[in-house]
Amino acid sequence: MSIREIIEGKKEWRAHVARVKGLPQDYQIVYKEIQKYFFKVGPVELTEGTGLLSGIIDLFEEGAALGKGVLEVTGSDVAAFCDDLIKDSETYADIYKEYVEQEVNKATKKITDKSNKTK
């Protein structure tokens, strides 16, 4: 990553944060909880710019402009709202699960190969 890309990334993030701060207080609170949730769950695309998070801000700005409360936009189960947004996205948990399965398969194969050789 070049210095130019780092600088551009910081500019984009600052603009993103400014948009969040422009939302009504209840929207800001829910947005921050969604952001925390995504950072814990780990959708891979989250680290590729601010696309997913910007889309949420777009939705929130539209809801606020229509005078809706944030839970009218997300529904009362915010975690379910988040899960629905990333249901078709690969997560870091998925990647780790695949890694563990591969390691277990390698270890099982080695054990099987050793036991077949001793027969």
N, C-alpha and C positions, 0 to 999 in steps of 0.2 A: 504494500500500500504506500503510495507516494505521499509526500507532505501536502501536496495540493488536494488529494483525495481526503486526507484527514481534516484539512481546513474546511473543505466543502461539507464533509460529514458533520462537523461541529456547527457550521452555519445552518444546515438543515435541521439539526437537533434543536438548536436555539429557537428557530422559527416554529418548530413543532411545539416546544414548551410554551412559547408565547401564545399559540393558539389554545392550548389547554388552559392557560391562565385567563383567557378571554371568555371561557365558558362560565355559566352560573355555578355557584358554589356546590350545589348538589351534584352536578355533572362532573365537576373536578374531582370530588371525593370518589365517585363511582369509577371514573376514568383511572385514577391512581390505583384503585383496588384491582381493576382489570389488568393494568400494567403489571402489578405485582404477581397476579395470578399467571399471566403469560410468562413472566420471567421464571416462575417456579416450574410450570408445566413444560415450557421450553419448545414452542413451535420453531422449527428451523428457520422459516421465512421471516421470523421476527427480527433476526439479526441482519437481514438483507434490506437495509434502508428502514424507512418508517412506514412502509405501505399499509400493513395491517392496522397499525395504531393510527395512522392518518385517516384511514377509512372510518375508524370508530369516531374520530373527532368530527369528520364530515357528517356522520349520522347524528352525533350529539349536537352539532351546530344547527342542523336542520330541525331536530326535535325542539331545541331551545327557541328557535325562531318561530316555531308553531305554538309555543307556549306550553309544551308538554313537560311533565315531570320526567326526570331521568328514568324512573322505573316504568313509566309508560312506554319508553323506548326500548329498554332492555328486558322488561318483564321482571317479576319479583325475584326470580332465581338468576342472579347475575352470573354465577358459575356455569349454569346451564347455557346461558347466552354465549359465554366465552367458548365453552366446549363445542357449541354448534358452529361458531365461527371457524374453528380449527379442526373440525371433524375429519376433513379430507387432507389435512396437512401432516407432514412428517414432523415428529417431535424428537428432541434429543433422547427422551425416554425410549422411543421406538428404535433409534440407532443403537442405544446401549443394550436393549433387549436382544437385537440381532447379533451384536457382538458377543454377548454372554452365550447365546444359543450356539454360535459358531465355535466358541471355546469349549463348551461342553461336548459338542459333536467331535471336535478334534481329540479331546481327552478320552472320550468313549471309544473312538476308533483306535487310539493307541493301546488302550487296555484290551480291546478285542483282538487286535493284531498280535499282541504279546501272548495272549492266552491261546490263540490258534497256533503259534509257533511252538509252544511247549507241548502240544498234543502229539 
